[in-house]
């Protein structure tokens, strides 16, 4: 998550003595602490990573671009008091910084990089979110829908027993498909909130699924 922007990649690459392009090839969807450990284990600690990631929304907030449909979907979930969670490979400093910059409400359930011992593609983060939502792992397949944009994230969601929709915003349809995504869409405009019924089930409509 630390390496989402060229200027940040350049700075971290210089600190690590590594070609920034090499970092980008191994970073998306993974925790920064694990990527950094590949190059300099002395910097693979939460103090360093949290400080570096916390600077990103501050320094580059003006460049943030929303995934189309994300704000509308979150607003619908919030308005209906429907249960949802953010599960991210980023640190708490990074995700809360972006939520503040984008003026989005903080979720009741938030699982960040520091909360688990193994990052994506391991299922630990999603298993924790399932527990936080008051569900059991055995019910995840029927009751939890994961929205993911990286192959590592798709693998993590599937390993946790969830249904996964892949968002073709940062990776190809083929990459998401090979990771096991159940359905692939261009962005969150295709995931439409239809209601939250009395038995606690969220109703969604998936529109314009991509062929794969």
Secondary structure, 3 states (H helix, E strand, C coil): CCCCCHHHHHHHHHHHCCCHHHHHHHHCCCCHHHHHHCCCHHHCCHHHHHHHHHHHHHHHHHHCCCCCCHHHHHHHHHHCCCCCEEECCCCHHHHHHHHHHCCCCCCCEEECHHHCCCCCCCCHHHHHHHHHCCCCHHHHHHHCEEEECCHHHHHHHHHCCCEEEEECCCCCHHHHHHCCCCEEECCHHHEEEEEECCCCCEEEEECCCCCC
